[in-house]
Amino acid sequence: MVATIKLNDQTSIPQLGFGTYLVPPEETADIVGQALQVGYRHIDTAQMYGNEEGVGQAIARSQIPREDLYVTSKLSTGNHRPDDVRRSFDETLAKLGLEQLDLFLIHWPLPTLYDGDYVSTWKAVTGLVADGRLRTAGVSNFEPAHLDRIISETGLAPAVNQIEAHPYFANNTAREASRRHGVAVEAWGPLGQGAALQDEEIAKIAAAHGKSVSQIILRWHIQRGDIVFPKTMRRERMTENFQLFDFSLTPEQVQAIDALDRGEEGRVGPHPDTFAYLPD
């Protein structure tokens, strides 16, 4: 049974989901369909992934009741202007085949683009909640200063901040800032894009529990209160990653994994303060 987390807008989100980053569009319907068969009910996609349509096809084919599914997408970096937020959101709903989206995130703050204005983008995203097409509004890759700014200028805190987080980069500064504002933390790249899977300390903990290294890392996230959505193309790994709620790490084991944090040296993805990619 997957645990749920109550968000600051009083909605609930499954703590474990399935990620679709780098899942090829032509394979998405099949891969997501398999994840739904395994038992996942929380699917994370994005406009920039180019696979929203495949996610929608998998949902339609599954015949799972809409109220049993939780679907997230994210705003492309090329769609930050308010009119583009609304237009692209309509396109996202159409591709997914949905009338309402559960969670929509600003994918990156892009403080060096759009004249540094991500506040109007945030206002446009929250406006989608007001008109009923979106249940919950959130952000992704927002640093403490980015969170402070949108909240101080709008009075509206995001429900979620999706940030890079894994044993080698705990990202505690952004994590603690999120929690200070009552914002739930989602961890992308929860396995450090595979790097942490080779860690000897985590392997010892895995052996003690009779679990895989990936299960131990994901369980560490769960016990920290993070929302996680590992991505895999292999059904056996989907099943393995889904089995996180029948064991617990000891406080000492959690602390041992905490101690692996390398700070900024452990960051795998780009820094949100300087990331400035725009799609062609």
Secondary structure, DSSP 8 states (H G I E B T S, - for coil): ---EEE-TTS-EEESB-EE-TT--HHHHHHHHHHHHHHT--EEE--GGGT-HHHHHHHHHHHT--GGG-EEEEEE-TT--SHHHHHHHHHHHHHHHT-SSEEEEEES---TTSGGG--HHHHHHHHHHHHTTSEEEEEEES--HHHHHHHHHHHS---SEEEEE-BTTB--HHHHHHHHHTT-EEEEESTTGGGGGGG-HHHHHHHHHHT--HHHHHHHHHHHHT-EE----S-HHHHHHHH--SS----HHHHHHHHTT--GGGG--S--TTT------
